[in-house]
């Protein structure tokens, strides 16, 4: 261990107030889709439930549960059913919402609440099996024998191994226009409360989320829509943000056949921004997500191995904040997300993480 890391570790240990200091074999930080999946796979791989602590400020399926219940999924019911069937734990507890999902048409692309509700039920069940703490983790620090997790309420936890499933938040640009938050824009009813027939709205982004926003704005009848994109939409990148479901149908049948007259799509160049942005009074950024802030050894700019999920010895990342990546035909690295991706990733890597030696 370097002198700087040792100093930071000692400083951290000596200066943080202690409300409690419990020690566990595993800690999972985050209770969104990736966090739930990680918890399930840990238990299925034979980790003693009493040796796990699960930490999240809400335990309500993260950002997806908070904002995206009424967003159309880009995943078929059949894939969601397969995700639940992949993990026997999901069959161990009664859940009306899970039973309802299995009655749906397998070819349907549902609203996300159809899968969120069963996963919330799973969260409650998993919390009854392991130790859990409803708190926000703000930092983790190596202590030479594992990791110390500092929570926002002066609670500290020690764990030999830690999985970070901390999720992300929408990226933004810095144009001086009234912003409509992406979280709100992806719900058509909420978006309707932000716009009027006199609005000219800039939308930055070219993938699935941006296309869904364009669909909603055109249906809500705003005055003008200007879409600035860097990467154009694609119909199929396995696991990545390719077009599916309701959004794909709108792009194929409307945008490509008879695009709305009030919609202008243009490459995101400085020339085009200078030309069209002054015509807009509101803006929506649909340009991806940033990792939620959490310090590791006092730093926020840490990296991870996008094939193994390893951030540091005995510290691992999964989900939106630490995605697996693939190479496209154009040799670009693309982050891949989703129910099947997180499940496969967790089933592949967590048994490996379990066998890795401690410090």
N, C-alpha and C positions, 0 to 999 in steps of 0.2 A: 504493500500500500504506500502511495507517495506521501511525502511530508504534508503537502497541501490538503490531501484528502483526510489524513489523520488529524490535522489541526481542525478542519471543518467538522469532522465527526465529534471530536472532543468538545469543541465550542457548542455544537448542537446539543450534546448530552448535558452539558453543564448549564446552559442558559434557558432551555425550554421549560416552561412550568409543567409540573406533572399532576395531572388529575388521576391518571391510572397508568399502569405499565404492565400490561399482560403480554405473555409470550405464546406464540402459536407456530405450528409447523408451516402453515400456508396462510397467506392473506390474499384475498381477491378484492381489488378496488374497482368499483363500478358495477351497476346492476341493470345495464341496458342489455341489448341482444347478445353482445359478446360476453358480458359478465355472467349472464344466466347460463350461456353455453359453457363457459369455463367452469362454473360451479358444477354443472351436471357431469361434465367429463372427469373432473377431479374425483367426485364421488364414485363414478362408475369405474375409475381406474384403481379403486381400493384405498384411497386416502381416508383415514379415520375422520368422520364428520366433526368430532370434538376437537380436532387439531386445526380446524379451518376457521378463520374469521372473515366475514364478508362485510364490506363497508361501502355505504352509499348514502347520500343525503336524503333520498326520497324513496328508493325501492319501488319505482313506478315505471320501469322500462325506459329510463333515461329520456333523451330528447324525443325519441320516437313516441313514447307514451305521453309525453307532455304536450307535444305540438302536432303530431302527424297522424292522429287517429283517423281523420277524415280525408287523408291523402290516398289516392288510388295506388295500389301496389303494382310494381312491375314484375311480380312473381305470381305464377298460377297457384291456385288452391292445391293442386296435386303436389307441387314442390313444398308448400307449407306443411301439408300432411306428412310428406316424407321426412321433413325436418323433425317433426314431433315423433314420428315412428323410429327415427334413428336412435333416439335416447329413451330406453325403457323407463327412466325416472318420470317422464311425462305421463306415464300410464298409472302411476302409483297413487294418485290422489283424485278425488271427484272434481269435475270441472264441467259445468254446463256449457261454458263458452268453447271448450275444447270439443265437446260432443257436437256442438252446433257447427264447428268448422268442418268436421268429418261428414256432415250431411250436405255440404255445399257441392255444387258442380265442380268437378276437378279441373275443367278448362276455364273456369271463371278467374278474372283478376279482381280480387275484392278490395274494399277499403282496408287500410291497415289495422283498423280496430278488430277485425276478424282474427288476426293473429296476436295482436297486443294483449287482448283480454285473457286468452289461455296462458300467455307468458307471465302476466301479472299473477294469475292463480299459481303458476309454477313457482314464482318468486316467494309467495307466502308459504308454500309448502317447503321450499328449500331453506327458508329462514327458520322453520321449525326443526330442521335437522342439524344445522350448523350454528356456530356463534355468529351473531350479526350486530352491527353497530350503525345506527342511522346518524352519520356524520360526514363531513366533507374532509377528505384527505388533502392537505395542501403541500406536503413534501415528504420525500423518503430519503433516508440517509444511511449509508453503509456504516455498520458498527464493528466490522471484523468478524462477526459470527452470524450475519444475516442483515436484516434491514429494520430500521426504526421508522415508523410511520407517524407523522405529526398530523393531528386533526385540528380543525379550526376552533374547537372548543377546549383547547389545552389538554386534550387526551392524547396519549402516546401508546403505540402498540409495537411490539417487536415480533417479527416473523422471520423464519429461516429463508423462506421463499415467498416471492410476491409476484402476483399477476396484475398488471395494470390494464384495465379495460375502461379507460376514462373518457372515451368518446371525444366528440368535437363540436365546434360551433361554426356557423357560416362565415366564410371569408368575406371581406369587404374591400372596396376601393374607396378613394377619398375625394369623390366628386361632390361639389357643394350643391346638392339637391336634396329635397326631402326624401328620405329613404323609407321604403316599405320593407320591413324585415322579411327575409325569405321564409322564416318559420310561419309567418302569417300569410304570405303570398301563396304558399303551397296548399292552403285550404281555401277553396273558392268562396265560401260564405264569409270568411274573415277578410279575404282580399276585397270583397265587395264593399266593406266598410271603409276602405282606404282610398277608393277611387271614385271618380265622377265622370260624366260624359265630356267634360271639358279638359280632362287631363291628357297630357302627352308624356308617355312614360318610357324611360330607357330601361332596357333589360340587358344586363351583361351576362353572357354565358351561352354555350352552344350544345349542351348535353341534355339529359332527360329532364332534370329539374327546370331548366330554362324553357324547354319546349312545353312543359306542362303550364308554366306561368304564361307563355304566349297564348296558349289555348284559352286559358281562363280570361285573360285580358281582352282577347278578341270577342269572346262570348259576353263579356260585361259591357262592351260597347264604348270603350274609351275613345277619345278623339284620335290619338296617334300612338303607335308603338314602334320604338326603334330598338332593334336587337343587335347588339355588338357581340360578335363571337370570335374566339381565337381558333378553337377546334370545332369543326362542324359535327353535328350529331351523327351517330353510327347505329345501324340496326343490330349489330351483333358483335360484341366483344365478350366472350364467355366470362361471366362473373363481374364484369365492369359495368359502368353506367350506360349501357346500351338501351335503346328504346324498346319498350314492351307495353302491352296492355292498352289502356285507354289513350295514352300519349302516342303510342306508335300508330294507332288507327287514325288519330287526328292528323298526324304528320303525313301519312300516306294518302289519306282521302281528302284532306283540306289544304294543308300547307303546300303539298307538292302538286295538287291538281288545280285548286282555285284559291290561292292564298288571299287572306283578308286584305281589302284595299287599304286599310289603315295601318298595315304592317310593313315596315322597311327593315330588311335584314342586311347587315354589312359587316365586313371584316373589322375587327377591333384594331384599327390603326389610328395614329395620332391625327392624321388628315381627316378620317371619317368622324372621329370623336369631335374634332374642332368644328366640323360641318354640321353635325346633327344634334349634339348634346345641348347646345344653346336653345334648341327648340323644345326641350323637355322641362317639365317642372317637378317630376318625381323619378325615382330610380329604384330598381330591384337588382341585387347582386346574386346571381345563381352560378357562382364560379367555384364551388367546392367548399371544403371544410378545413378548419384549422384544429389541431389537437388542443383539447382543453388544458389550461395551464396547471402544471404540477411540477415542482422542482425535484430533481434527482441530484443528491450531493451538492445542493445549493445552486444548481444550474437548470435553466429551462431549454437550452439549446442542445440537449443530448440527442444522440442518434440510436438506431437499433438495426439489427440485421433483419432485412425484410424477408428472408427465407427461413430463419430459425426463430424469429421473435425475441431473440436475446438482446436486452438492453445493457446489462452488466451481469456479472456472476450472480445467479439466483434471483435475477430481476427480469421479468418477461413482459412482453406487450402483445395485445391482441385487439382486433376490432378496428373501428374507424380511426383511432389515434395511431395505430401501429399496423397498417394493412400489409397483407402479402401483395406482391406485385408480379405482373407478368410482362413479357416482351410482346408487343404487337408486331404485325408484319412490317410496320414502318420503323421498327426498332425503337419505339418509344416504350418507356416503362409506364404501366397503367396500374393503379391501385385497384384491387378487387374487393368487393363487399357483398354482403347478403347472407341470408339464412343458411344456405347450403355451404357457402364459402367458409363462414365462421365455424360451422359444425365440423367440416372436413379438416380445417386448420387445427381446431382444438383436439380432435381425435388423433391427429397425426403427431402434434407437437407436445401436448401435455404429458403423455407417457414418457417422452424423451426428457422433458424438463424434470419429471419426477425422479429419473434415474441419475441425473447429473449430480456430481459431488457438491458438497457445500464448499465454503471458502477454504 
